[in-house]
Amino acid sequence: MVLLISLILVTLLVCFGKDWIRRHQGVSYLICTGVALIVIGICLSGLSQSLSGWALMAANVFLQGGLAGAMFVFVMFAGAVPTKSGFRKAVLPVRGPLSIMACILTFAHNIGYGRYYVMMFTRLSDMAPLTLAAACCSLVMDLILIPLFITSFLCVRRKMKPASWKRLQRLAYVFYALMYTHVLLLNTHNARNGVWTAILNITLYSCMYIGYATMRIGKAFADRRKEGAMPVVQMIGTLVLALVLSLIFMPGHVQDTHNGAAASVSAEELEALRAEELAGVYADGSYKGAALGYNGRLKVKVTIEDGRITALKVSSHVEDEPYITDASEGVFAQILETGSSYVDAVSSATTTSDALMEAVRDGLRMAAEKAAQ
C-alpha cells in the first residue's frame, strides 16, 4: 500500500511539478533535505511509535523509503521505455533531479533506521538469516549510491569524461537489483505466512523490477537491430516472474519456527493448551525466555509470584518500531489479564506477537522445571 501511494504521489509530481522542478532544482533539493531531516528526527526520537492506522501509513511513505523507491522506479523506466513514448518525454527532463531527490530520501531512511542495523550487527547470532541478508544489502546499496548521487549533479558530471560517467552510472543496475533483493528478503517470511501486505509488496515489486529488466534487455537488443529477440526476452522475463512468485507462495508455506502453537490449531485445541498452561505449577521468581522474531531473536523477562505471571518485560530485541511496541503492549496486556500466553496476536505485528508469546512460554517452561525440582 505504501508503494502504491508513493507511485501516485510521484505521478502527480511529474505531471504537475516537472517544469517547476526543472527551473528550481536547488530549491527542490533543499526541500527534500528538509523532509529528510524530519524523517531522521522522527525515527531517532521514536515519534513514529505514537502513530497508527492511516496516519502511520502516510508517514511510512517517507519513513520506509516508499517515496524514494517510487522516484527510482520512474528514473528506471524512463531509460527502458520506447524513445518516443509519452512517459519518457514527461520524465526525461527531470530524470536527473528525481534521482538526486530519491538519493536524499533514501539516505534519510537508511540513517533513520541505521541504529537498528548497528544493534543487529552487534548481535549477529540473534539475527534471522533473511534480516541479516537484507541489512547487508542496505550497506552495499549505500556504498553504490554515494558515487551515483555525487555524479548526478550537473556541475560534477560536466567535469567528467562522458565515457567514464556512463561506465560509473552502470552501477545503477546493480543498485536496482539489490533494491529488489532487499524487498524480497524483508517480505518473503511474512508473505509465505499469508500476510497480505507482504504479498502485495512482493507482487508489485516483482512486476516492476522484472518487467524493467526485460524491457531494458529488450531495448538493448532492439538498439543492436535484433528486434526479433524481443519476444524471447519478454517470454524469459515472464517465466522468471512466475518462478519468483511460485517460490514465494508455493503450497505448504513455511510455518513460524518461533510459534509454539501451530497457526492452524482448532479452537478446541487452543483451549486445551490454555487450560494445560493455567494448570501448570510454576516456581516464583524472574525467568528469561527467548524466541525468534521477525528480525531475529528477542528475549522476555517473565516474573512469577504466587505461581502466576505478574509482570512481563522485553529485555532485548532487534525488531523494528512501532511493531515491537505495539506487539508487546497488546500481547502482554492480554497475558496478564488471562494468565495464559495463548492470546490474540496484534494484527499489525503478527510475527513479533507470536515470538513474544513463545518467549513467555519459554520462560514458563523454566519456571515449571524449577518447581519440579
TIGUBA-86969 format. One record per residue (C-alpha): residue number from 1; z negated, y, x negated. Coordinates in Angstrom, 2 decimals. Example, Ala and Ser with C-alpha at 12.3 -4.5 7.8 and 13.67 -1.06 7.14 Angstrom:
2
+-----+---------+---------+---------+
|  nr |       w |       v |       u |
+-----+---------+---------+---------+
|   1 |   -7.80 |   -4.50 |  -12.30 |
|   2 |   -7.14 |   -1.06 |  -13.67 |
+-----+---------+---------+---------+
***
This chain:
373
+-----+---------+---------+---------+
|  nr |       w |       v |       u |
+-----+---------+---------+---------+
|   1 |    0.00 |    0.00 |    0.00 |
|   2 |   -0.81 |    2.39 |   -2.88 |
|   3 |    2.65 |    1.77 |   -4.34 |
|   4 |    4.38 |    2.43 |   -1.01 |
|   5 |    2.51 |    5.71 |   -0.55 |
|   6 |    3.34 |    6.69 |   -4.14 |
|   7 |    7.05 |    5.91 |   -3.70 |
|   8 |    7.15 |    8.07 |   -0.57 |
|   9 |    5.46 |   10.95 |   -2.41 |
|  10 |    7.87 |   10.78 |   -5.34 |
|  11 |   10.83 |   10.60 |   -2.94 |
|  12 |    9.64 |   13.81 |   -1.28 |
|  13 |    9.06 |   15.39 |   -4.69 |
|  14 |   12.61 |   14.60 |   -5.82 |
|  15 |   14.20 |   15.65 |   -2.54 |
|  16 |   12.40 |   18.96 |   -2.14 |
|  17 |   10.96 |   19.82 |   -5.54 |
|  18 |   13.52 |   18.80 |   -8.16 |
|  19 |   15.01 |   22.29 |   -8.50 |
|  20 |   11.56 |   23.86 |   -8.93 |
|  21 |   10.53 |   21.21 |  -11.48 |
|  22 |   13.73 |   21.74 |  -13.46 |
|  23 |   13.16 |   25.52 |  -13.62 |
|  24 |    9.40 |   25.32 |  -14.26 |
|  25 |    8.93 |   22.26 |  -16.43 |
|  26 |    6.00 |   23.70 |  -18.39 |
|  27 |    4.10 |   24.57 |  -15.22 |
|  28 |    4.81 |   21.08 |  -13.86 |
|  29 |    3.26 |   19.52 |  -16.96 |
|  30 |    0.20 |   21.79 |  -16.68 |
|  31 |   -0.28 |   20.81 |  -13.03 |
|  32 |   -0.06 |   17.13 |  -13.98 |
|  33 |   -2.53 |   17.70 |  -16.80 |
|  34 |   -4.93 |   19.31 |  -14.34 |
|  35 |   -4.60 |   16.35 |  -11.99 |
|  36 |   -5.09 |   14.02 |  -14.95 |
|  37 |   -8.34 |   15.73 |  -15.94 |
|  38 |   -9.60 |   15.45 |  -12.36 |
|  39 |   -8.73 |   11.73 |  -12.33 |
|  40 |  -10.60 |   11.17 |  -15.59 |
|  41 |  -13.60 |   13.11 |  -14.28 |
|  42 |  -13.73 |   11.11 |  -11.04 |
|  43 |  -13.50 |    7.80 |  -12.92 |
|  44 |  -16.14 |    8.65 |  -15.51 |
|  45 |  -18.55 |   10.26 |  -13.04 |
|  46 |  -18.40 |    7.38 |  -10.58 |
|  47 |  -17.47 |    9.63 |   -7.63 |
|  48 |  -14.90 |    7.05 |   -6.51 |
|  49 |  -17.80 |    4.77 |   -5.51 |
|  50 |  -18.56 |    7.04 |   -2.55 |
|  51 |  -15.02 |    6.74 |   -1.17 |
|  52 |  -13.84 |    4.17 |    1.35 |
|  53 |  -11.01 |    3.43 |    3.77 |
|  54 |   -8.04 |    5.80 |    3.76 |
|  55 |   -9.86 |    8.28 |    1.51 |
|  56 |  -10.18 |    5.62 |   -1.19 |
|  57 |   -6.56 |    4.55 |   -0.74 |
|  58 |   -5.35 |    8.14 |   -1.08 |
|  59 |   -7.47 |    8.62 |   -4.20 |
|  60 |   -6.17 |    5.36 |   -5.67 |
|  61 |   -2.65 |    6.82 |   -5.66 |
|  62 |   -3.93 |    8.75 |   -8.68 |
|  63 |   -6.89 |    6.66 |   -9.86 |
|  64 |   -4.98 |    3.37 |  -10.07 |
|  65 |   -1.83 |    4.92 |  -11.57 |
|  66 |    0.27 |    4.38 |   -8.44 |
|  67 |    1.96 |    7.79 |   -8.59 |
|  68 |    2.76 |    7.38 |  -12.28 |
|  69 |    4.19 |    3.93 |  -11.61 |
|  70 |    6.39 |    5.28 |   -8.81 |
|  71 |    7.71 |    8.01 |  -11.11 |
|  72 |    8.58 |    5.40 |  -13.72 |
|  73 |   10.43 |    3.42 |  -11.03 |
|  74 |   12.62 |    6.46 |  -10.28 |
|  75 |   13.21 |    7.02 |  -14.01 |
|  76 |   14.13 |    3.36 |  -14.45 |
|  77 |   16.61 |    3.12 |  -11.60 |
|  78 |   18.27 |    6.43 |  -12.47 |
|  79 |   19.67 |    4.67 |  -15.52 |
|  80 |   20.59 |    1.45 |  -13.73 |
|  81 |   22.34 |    2.50 |  -10.52 |
|  82 |   26.10 |    3.25 |  -10.47 |
|  83 |   27.06 |    6.51 |  -12.17 |
|  84 |   28.42 |    8.11 |   -9.00 |
|  85 |   25.53 |    7.15 |   -6.72 |
|  86 |   23.62 |    9.83 |   -4.82 |
|  87 |   20.31 |    8.54 |   -6.16 |
|  88 |   21.41 |    9.03 |   -9.75 |
|  89 |   22.73 |   12.54 |   -9.05 |
|  90 |   19.42 |   13.51 |   -7.43 |
|  91 |   17.10 |   12.06 |  -10.08 |
|  92 |   19.05 |   12.56 |  -13.32 |
|  93 |   18.43 |   16.36 |  -13.57 |
|  94 |   14.65 |   15.76 |  -13.52 |
|  95 |   14.56 |   12.34 |  -15.17 |
|  96 |   13.07 |   13.72 |  -18.39 |
|  97 |   10.37 |   15.83 |  -16.70 |
|  98 |    9.49 |   12.94 |  -14.38 |
|  99 |    8.99 |   10.61 |  -17.34 |
| 100 |    6.71 |   13.16 |  -19.07 |
| 101 |    4.69 |   13.69 |  -15.87 |
| 102 |    4.41 |    9.92 |  -15.42 |
| 103 |    3.16 |    9.54 |  -19.00 |
| 104 |    0.47 |   12.21 |  -18.48 |
| 105 |   -0.79 |   10.50 |  -15.31 |
| 106 |   -0.67 |    7.08 |  -16.99 |
| 107 |   -2.78 |    8.29 |  -19.89 |
| 108 |   -5.29 |    9.67 |  -17.37 |
| 109 |   -5.50 |    6.32 |  -15.60 |
| 110 |   -6.00 |    4.44 |  -18.87 |
| 111 |   -8.60 |    6.89 |  -20.20 |
| 112 |  -10.48 |    6.82 |  -16.91 |
| 113 |  -10.63 |    3.04 |  -16.95 |
| 114 |  -10.98 |    2.87 |  -20.73 |
| 115 |  -14.74 |    2.38 |  -20.59 |
| 116 |  -14.20 |   -0.88 |  -18.70 |
| 117 |  -11.79 |   -2.09 |  -21.39 |
| 118 |  -14.36 |   -1.21 |  -24.06 |
| 119 |  -17.01 |   -3.16 |  -22.16 |
| 120 |  -14.62 |   -6.08 |  -21.77 |
| 121 |  -13.72 |   -6.33 |  -25.44 |
| 122 |  -17.39 |   -6.27 |  -26.44 |
| 123 |  -17.95 |   -9.37 |  -24.28 |
| 124 |  -14.77 |  -11.40 |  -24.75 |
| 125 |  -16.48 |  -14.68 |  -23.84 |
| 126 |  -17.33 |  -13.26 |  -20.40 |
| 127 |  -13.79 |  -12.16 |  -19.58 |
| 128 |  -11.43 |  -14.02 |  -17.29 |
| 129 |   -8.25 |  -15.01 |  -19.19 |
| 130 |   -5.97 |  -13.07 |  -16.81 |
| 131 |   -8.09 |   -9.94 |  -17.17 |
| 132 |   -8.12 |  -10.21 |  -20.96 |
| 133 |   -4.34 |  -10.55 |  -20.98 |
| 134 |   -3.97 |   -7.56 |  -18.63 |
| 135 |   -6.21 |   -5.44 |  -20.86 |
| 136 |   -4.17 |   -6.40 |  -23.93 |
| 137 |   -1.01 |   -5.41 |  -22.05 |
| 138 |   -2.52 |   -1.98 |  -21.35 |
| 139 |   -3.32 |   -1.40 |  -25.01 |
| 140 |    0.19 |   -2.33 |  -26.15 |
| 141 |    1.69 |   -0.18 |  -23.36 |
| 142 |   -0.30 |    2.84 |  -24.58 |
| 143 |    0.91 |    2.32 |  -28.15 |
| 144 |    4.51 |    2.22 |  -26.93 |
| 145 |    4.08 |    5.11 |  -24.51 |
| 146 |    2.83 |    7.59 |  -27.13 |
| 147 |    6.12 |    7.88 |  -29.10 |
| 148 |    8.17 |    7.73 |  -25.89 |
| 149 |    6.07 |   10.57 |  -24.46 |
| 150 |    6.37 |   12.78 |  -27.55 |
| 151 |   10.12 |   12.30 |  -27.95 |
| 152 |   10.77 |   13.01 |  -24.27 |
| 153 |   10.19 |   16.72 |  -24.83 |
| 154 |   13.47 |   18.57 |  -25.42 |
| 155 |   12.04 |   20.51 |  -28.38 |
| 156 |   11.33 |   17.19 |  -30.16 |
| 157 |   14.49 |   15.45 |  -29.02 |
| 158 |   16.71 |   18.21 |  -30.42 |
| 159 |   15.24 |   17.70 |  -33.87 |
| 160 |   16.10 |   14.00 |  -33.91 |
| 161 |   19.40 |   12.33 |  -34.60 |
| 162 |   20.94 |   11.13 |  -31.32 |
| 163 |   21.25 |    7.55 |  -32.60 |
| 164 |   17.61 |    7.49 |  -33.75 |
| 165 |   16.39 |    8.92 |  -30.46 |
| 166 |   18.38 |    6.37 |  -28.49 |
| 167 |   17.02 |    3.46 |  -30.54 |
| 168 |   13.47 |    4.67 |  -30.01 |
| 169 |   13.99 |    5.04 |  -26.27 |
| 170 |   14.90 |    1.36 |  -26.05 |
| 171 |   11.17 |    0.72 |  -26.34 |
| 172 |   11.08 |    1.77 |  -22.69 |
| 173 |   12.48 |   -1.65 |  -21.76 |
| 174 |    9.50 |   -3.31 |  -23.45 |
| 175 |    7.17 |   -0.88 |  -21.68 |
| 176 |    8.67 |   -1.70 |  -18.27 |
| 177 |    8.36 |   -5.44 |  -18.94 |
| 178 |    4.72 |   -5.05 |  -19.94 |
| 179 |    4.01 |   -2.92 |  -16.87 |
| 180 |    5.39 |   -5.65 |  -14.61 |
| 181 |    3.42 |   -8.30 |  -16.52 |
| 182 |    0.27 |   -6.19 |  -16.22 |
| 183 |    0.67 |   -6.01 |  -12.43 |
| 184 |    1.25 |   -9.77 |  -12.19 |
| 185 |   -1.83 |  -10.55 |  -14.27 |
| 186 |   -4.06 |   -8.28 |  -12.19 |
| 187 |   -2.85 |   -9.57 |   -8.82 |
| 188 |   -2.00 |  -13.25 |   -9.31 |
| 189 |   -5.52 |  -14.60 |   -8.81 |
| 190 |   -6.08 |  -12.78 |   -5.51 |
| 191 |   -2.51 |  -13.42 |   -4.32 |
| 192 |   -2.93 |  -17.17 |   -4.79 |
| 193 |   -6.12 |  -16.95 |   -2.75 |
| 194 |   -4.42 |  -15.20 |    0.16 |
| 195 |   -5.41 |  -11.54 |   -0.36 |
| 196 |   -2.57 |   -9.70 |    1.43 |
| 197 |   -2.73 |   -6.52 |   -0.68 |
| 198 |   -2.25 |   -8.56 |   -3.85 |
| 199 |    0.63 |  -10.47 |   -2.26 |
| 200 |    2.25 |   -7.20 |   -1.20 |
| 201 |    1.85 |   -5.73 |   -4.70 |
| 202 |    3.43 |   -8.71 |   -6.41 |
| 203 |    6.28 |   -8.90 |   -3.92 |
| 204 |    7.15 |   -5.20 |   -4.20 |
| 205 |    6.87 |   -5.05 |   -7.98 |
| 206 |    8.86 |   -8.27 |   -8.39 |
| 207 |   11.66 |   -6.98 |   -6.18 |
| 208 |   11.77 |   -3.66 |   -8.04 |
| 209 |   11.43 |   -4.81 |  -11.64 |
| 210 |   13.54 |   -7.95 |  -11.44 |
| 211 |   16.06 |   -6.01 |   -9.35 |
| 212 |   16.10 |   -3.29 |  -12.02 |
| 213 |   16.62 |   -5.88 |  -14.78 |
| 214 |   19.59 |   -7.45 |  -13.01 |
| 215 |   21.13 |   -4.04 |  -12.28 |
| 216 |   20.64 |   -2.87 |  -15.86 |
| 217 |   22.11 |   -6.03 |  -17.35 |
| 218 |   24.91 |   -5.94 |  -14.81 |
| 219 |   25.71 |   -2.34 |  -15.72 |
| 220 |   25.80 |   -3.29 |  -19.39 |
| 221 |   28.39 |   -5.96 |  -18.59 |
| 222 |   30.37 |   -3.52 |  -16.47 |
| 223 |   30.33 |   -0.93 |  -19.25 |
| 224 |   31.88 |   -3.53 |  -21.54 |
| 225 |   34.55 |   -4.27 |  -18.95 |
| 226 |   33.07 |   -7.57 |  -17.97 |
| 227 |   32.82 |   -6.82 |  -14.29 |
| 228 |   33.41 |  -10.47 |  -13.48 |
| 229 |   29.97 |  -11.30 |  -14.82 |
| 230 |   28.19 |   -9.12 |  -12.24 |
| 231 |   27.84 |  -11.81 |   -9.53 |
| 232 |   26.47 |  -14.23 |  -12.14 |
| 233 |   23.90 |  -11.70 |  -13.36 |
| 234 |   22.78 |  -10.91 |   -9.82 |
| 235 |   22.51 |  -14.61 |   -8.98 |
| 236 |   20.36 |  -15.23 |  -12.07 |
| 237 |   18.13 |  -12.29 |  -11.11 |
| 238 |   17.70 |  -13.65 |   -7.61 |
| 239 |   16.77 |  -17.08 |   -8.97 |
| 240 |   14.21 |  -15.57 |  -11.35 |
| 241 |   12.66 |  -13.58 |   -8.48 |
| 242 |   12.49 |  -16.70 |   -6.31 |
| 243 |   10.87 |  -18.64 |   -9.19 |
| 244 |    8.23 |  -15.96 |   -9.81 |
| 245 |    7.26 |  -15.74 |   -6.15 |
| 246 |    7.23 |  -19.54 |   -5.70 |
| 247 |    4.94 |  -20.00 |   -8.71 |
| 248 |    2.55 |  -17.40 |   -7.33 |
| 249 |    2.48 |  -18.65 |   -3.76 |
| 250 |    3.04 |  -22.37 |   -4.35 |
| 251 |    1.26 |  -24.74 |   -1.94 |
| 252 |   -2.26 |  -25.68 |   -2.89 |
| 253 |   -3.21 |  -22.31 |   -4.31 |
| 254 |   -5.98 |  -22.07 |   -6.85 |
| 255 |   -9.47 |  -22.34 |   -5.47 |
| 256 |  -12.04 |  -19.94 |   -6.92 |
| 257 |  -13.93 |  -21.78 |   -9.64 |
| 258 |  -16.88 |  -19.47 |   -9.06 |
| 259 |  -17.15 |  -20.13 |   -5.35 |
| 260 |  -19.86 |  -22.68 |   -4.67 |
| 261 |  -18.73 |  -23.33 |   -1.09 |
| 262 |  -15.08 |  -24.16 |   -0.57 |
| 263 |  -13.19 |  -21.48 |    1.29 |
| 264 |  -12.13 |  -23.98 |    3.93 |
| 265 |  -15.54 |  -25.36 |    4.94 |
| 266 |  -16.21 |  -25.57 |    8.64 |
| 267 |  -18.88 |  -23.56 |   10.44 |
| 268 |  -21.00 |  -26.71 |   10.80 |
| 269 |  -20.80 |  -27.47 |    7.08 |
| 270 |  -21.69 |  -23.87 |    6.25 |
| 271 |  -24.74 |  -24.00 |    8.49 |
| 272 |  -25.78 |  -27.24 |    6.80 |
| 273 |  -25.53 |  -25.61 |    3.36 |
| 274 |  -27.62 |  -22.67 |    4.56 |
| 275 |  -30.25 |  -24.97 |    6.06 |
| 276 |  -30.44 |  -27.03 |    2.86 |
| 277 |  -30.88 |  -23.89 |    0.78 |
| 278 |  -33.56 |  -22.42 |    3.07 |
| 279 |  -35.47 |  -25.71 |    3.00 |
| 280 |  -35.50 |  -25.74 |   -0.80 |
| 281 |  -38.67 |  -25.30 |   -2.85 |
| 282 |  -38.43 |  -22.53 |   -5.48 |
| 283 |  -40.93 |  -21.51 |   -8.15 |
| 284 |  -41.94 |  -17.86 |   -8.20 |
| 285 |  -40.56 |  -15.70 |  -10.97 |
| 286 |  -37.36 |  -13.99 |  -12.12 |
| 287 |  -34.23 |  -16.02 |  -12.87 |
| 288 |  -30.80 |  -15.14 |  -14.19 |
| 289 |  -27.75 |  -16.62 |  -12.54 |
| 290 |  -24.12 |  -16.27 |  -13.68 |
| 291 |  -20.67 |  -16.77 |  -12.17 |
| 292 |  -17.05 |  -15.84 |  -12.83 |
| 293 |  -15.93 |  -12.69 |  -11.02 |
| 294 |  -12.53 |  -11.03 |  -10.78 |
| 295 |  -12.51 |   -9.62 |  -14.32 |
| 296 |  -14.93 |  -12.02 |  -15.95 |
| 297 |  -18.49 |  -13.29 |  -16.00 |
| 298 |  -21.21 |  -11.42 |  -14.11 |
| 299 |  -24.95 |  -12.04 |  -14.16 |
| 300 |  -27.57 |  -11.52 |  -11.46 |
| 301 |  -31.37 |  -11.32 |  -11.65 |
| 302 |  -32.99 |  -13.22 |   -8.79 |
| 303 |  -36.67 |  -12.54 |   -8.06 |
| 304 |  -38.66 |  -15.18 |   -6.13 |
| 305 |  -42.04 |  -14.50 |   -4.52 |
| 306 |  -43.87 |  -16.95 |   -2.27 |
| 307 |  -40.86 |  -19.25 |   -2.55 |
| 308 |  -38.38 |  -16.73 |   -1.11 |
| 309 |  -35.86 |  -14.25 |   -2.51 |
| 310 |  -37.42 |  -10.77 |   -2.62 |
| 311 |  -35.14 |   -8.83 |   -4.99 |
| 312 |  -31.62 |   -9.06 |   -6.40 |
| 313 |  -30.00 |   -7.06 |   -9.18 |
| 314 |  -26.73 |   -7.21 |  -11.10 |
| 315 |  -27.80 |   -7.39 |  -14.76 |
| 316 |  -24.33 |   -7.37 |  -16.36 |
| 317 |  -20.70 |   -7.40 |  -15.29 |
| 318 |  -17.14 |   -6.41 |  -16.25 |
| 319 |  -15.93 |   -5.72 |  -12.70 |
| 320 |  -14.20 |   -2.52 |  -11.58 |
| 321 |  -15.71 |    0.17 |   -9.40 |
| 322 |  -16.11 |    0.60 |   -6.49 |
| 323 |  -15.70 |   -3.15 |   -5.89 |
| 324 |  -18.82 |   -4.31 |   -7.72 |
| 325 |  -20.98 |   -1.69 |   -5.99 |
| 326 |  -19.53 |   -2.40 |   -2.54 |
| 327 |  -19.87 |   -6.15 |   -3.01 |
| 328 |  -23.41 |   -6.10 |   -4.40 |
| 329 |  -24.72 |   -3.74 |   -1.72 |
| 330 |  -23.13 |   -5.70 |    1.13 |
| 331 |  -23.87 |   -9.19 |   -0.15 |
| 332 |  -27.40 |   -8.56 |   -1.44 |
| 333 |  -28.47 |   -6.90 |    1.83 |
| 334 |  -27.34 |   -9.96 |    3.79 |
| 335 |  -29.02 |  -12.40 |    1.40 |
| 336 |  -32.34 |  -10.55 |    1.51 |
| 337 |  -32.17 |  -10.43 |    5.30 |
| 338 |  -31.22 |  -14.08 |    5.89 |
| 339 |  -32.82 |  -15.67 |    2.84 |
| 340 |  -29.59 |  -17.58 |    2.17 |
| 341 |  -26.81 |  -16.97 |   -0.38 |
| 342 |  -24.20 |  -18.25 |    2.10 |
| 343 |  -23.27 |  -14.95 |    3.72 |
| 344 |  -20.12 |  -12.99 |    4.58 |
| 345 |  -18.08 |  -11.52 |    1.73 |
| 346 |  -17.26 |   -7.81 |    1.63 |
| 347 |  -13.65 |   -7.67 |    2.79 |
| 348 |  -12.51 |   -5.16 |    0.15 |
| 349 |  -14.07 |   -7.18 |   -2.69 |
| 350 |  -13.86 |  -10.83 |   -1.70 |
| 351 |  -13.66 |  -12.36 |   -5.19 |
| 352 |  -16.55 |  -10.29 |   -6.53 |
| 353 |  -18.61 |  -11.05 |   -3.40 |
| 354 |  -18.08 |  -14.79 |   -3.84 |
| 355 |  -19.09 |  -14.51 |   -7.51 |
| 356 |  -22.31 |  -12.69 |   -6.61 |
| 357 |  -23.21 |  -15.42 |   -4.09 |
| 358 |  -22.57 |  -18.14 |   -6.65 |
| 359 |  -24.62 |  -16.27 |   -9.28 |
| 360 |  -27.53 |  -16.10 |   -6.83 |
| 361 |  -27.16 |  -19.84 |   -6.17 |
| 362 |  -27.19 |  -20.41 |   -9.94 |
| 363 |  -30.49 |  -18.54 |  -10.16 |
| 364 |  -31.89 |  -20.51 |   -7.23 |
| 365 |  -30.97 |  -23.79 |   -8.96 |
| 366 |  -33.09 |  -22.75 |  -11.94 |
| 367 |  -35.98 |  -21.81 |   -9.63 |
| 368 |  -35.70 |  -25.19 |   -7.90 |
| 369 |  -35.66 |  -27.06 |  -11.21 |
| 370 |  -38.79 |  -25.22 |  -12.34 |
| 371 |  -40.54 |  -26.02 |   -9.08 |
| 372 |  -39.67 |  -29.70 |   -9.50 |
| 373 |  -41.24 |  -29.89 |  -12.96 |
+-----+---------+---------+---------+
***
